[in-house]
Amino acid sequence: MRFFIGIMEIAGVDRTFSDDGLRALYSYLKREENREGKEVELDPDLMGSIYVEYEDFYEFQKDYPDFESFEELTNLKSKVGFTIFPVRSSRLDEDEPFIVDVEDVYEAM
């Protein structure tokens, strides 16, 4: 994890994620590696443009006002390939930080 965070810091991507957000992103990517059975390429610029951390749903809604409720967003999680995960806890909550794959958001709109 230290290597991952170090690379993200060198690339300047760490400025768009909290420390907890970087740890959550690392954990998510490791789970994906295990699930897929292949290593995820460490490309900080790409990761910084695909994955975005939001402090809460209301911050997310400023960028994506078409989403009227947190439930609308989290219901997309059941779609295959839609990526959203919490930063500090094990469950998503509208008042807590989360990371979302913005490419998935655009596809869902």
Backbone torsions as a table, in degrees:
resi	resn	phi	psi	omega
1	MET	NA	-37.3	-179.0
2	ARG	-62.3	-38.0	178.2
3	PHE	-62.8	-46.8	179.6
4	PHE	-58.4	-49.7	-178.8
5	ILE	-63.9	-39.3	178.0
6	GLY	-61.5	-44.0	178.5
7	ILE	-64.0	-41.7	179.3
8	MET	-64.7	-36.6	177.8
9	GLU	-67.6	-45.2	179.4
10	ILE	-59.3	-40.3	-179.4
11	ALA	-76.5	-10.5	-179.8
12	GLY	83.5	2.8	-178.1
13	VAL	-72.9	-23.3	-178.3
14	ASP	-61.6	-19.3	179.6
15	ARG	-70.6	-17.5	180.0
16	THR	-98.0	-1.6	179.6
17	PHE	-128.5	145.2	170.3
18	SER	-74.5	168.6	175.6
19	ASP	-59.1	-43.4	177.5
20	ASP	-63.6	-36.6	178.9
21	GLY	-63.8	-42.3	177.5
22	LEU	-63.6	-40.8	178.5
23	ARG	-65.1	-41.2	179.4
24	ALA	-65.2	-40.9	178.4
25	LEU	-64.1	-43.7	178.0
26	TYR	-59.3	-47.2	-179.9
27	SER	-61.5	-41.8	178.3
28	TYR	-61.6	-46.7	-178.2
29	LEU	-64.5	-37.6	176.9
30	LYS	-65.0	-41.0	176.9
31	ARG	-62.1	-40.6	178.3
32	GLU	-64.0	-40.6	176.9
33	GLU	-59.3	-45.9	179.7
34	ASN	-64.3	-41.0	-179.2
35	ARG	-67.4	-43.7	-177.2
36	GLU	-82.2	-22.3	-178.4
37	GLY	76.2	18.0	176.3
38	LYS	-144.3	153.2	-176.0
39	GLU	-72.2	137.3	175.3
40	VAL	-81.3	131.0	179.4
41	GLU	-68.2	130.8	-179.5
42	LEU	-85.6	95.0	179.0
43	ASP	-124.3	91.7	-174.4
44	PRO	-56.7	-40.6	-179.2
45	ASP	-63.7	-43.5	178.6
46	LEU	-65.1	-45.2	179.4
47	MET	-61.8	-38.2	179.7
48	GLY	-70.3	-20.6	178.6
49	SER	-95.6	-21.0	179.7
50	ILE	-91.2	-46.7	-176.1
51	TYR	-97.9	130.4	-179.9
52	VAL	-127.9	133.1	176.9
53	GLU	-94.5	132.6	175.8
54	TYR	-117.8	140.6	-179.8
55	GLU	-66.7	-31.9	177.7
56	ASP	-168.7	178.2	-177.8
57	PHE	-62.8	-33.9	-176.6
58	TYR	-67.0	-34.9	174.2
59	GLU	-67.5	-42.8	176.8
60	PHE	-58.4	-43.2	-176.0
61	GLN	-64.7	-25.0	175.5
62	LYS	-64.3	-36.2	178.3
63	ASP	-83.6	-29.7	-175.8
64	TYR	-131.8	72.7	-175.8
65	PRO	-66.2	-13.9	178.1
66	ASP	-66.2	-21.9	176.9
67	PHE	-84.0	112.1	-174.8
68	GLU	-86.6	-20.8	-179.4
69	SER	-145.3	157.7	176.9
70	PHE	-64.8	-36.0	178.8
71	GLU	-61.3	-38.4	178.1
72	GLU	-59.7	-42.3	179.1
73	LEU	-68.8	-47.8	-176.4
74	THR	-70.7	-24.8	175.7
75	ASN	-64.3	-25.1	177.8
76	LEU	-68.8	-21.2	-179.8
77	LYS	-59.1	-29.0	179.8
78	SER	-72.4	-15.4	175.2
79	LYS	-72.6	139.3	179.4
80	VAL	-62.6	127.3	175.8
81	GLY	92.3	-9.3	178.7
82	PHE	-82.3	124.9	-173.7
83	THR	-110.9	118.8	172.1
84	ILE	-150.3	132.8	179.9
85	PHE	-149.5	151.4	-178.3
86	PRO	-73.4	156.4	180.0
87	VAL	-91.6	-48.1	-172.1
88	ARG	-107.2	-13.7	-176.1
89	SER	-131.1	-175.0	-179.2
90	SER	-94.9	-4.6	179.5
91	ARG	-133.2	151.7	179.2
92	LEU	-77.5	139.7	177.8
93	ASP	-145.6	139.6	-175.1
94	GLU	-64.1	-21.0	-179.7
95	ASP	-97.7	6.3	-177.6
96	GLU	-118.0	155.4	178.7
97	PRO	-65.3	148.5	175.5
98	PHE	-150.2	163.0	177.4
99	ILE	-117.5	138.4	-179.1
100	VAL	-132.9	147.8	173.6
101	ASP	-84.3	108.7	-173.9
102	VAL	-67.7	-23.9	175.4
103	GLU	-64.4	-38.8	176.7
104	ASP	-64.6	-38.0	179.6
105	VAL	-63.0	-46.9	179.6
106	TYR	-60.2	-40.6	179.5
107	GLU	-65.5	-32.9	-177.6
108	ALA	-78.2	-17.4	-175.9
109	MET	-80.1	NA	NA
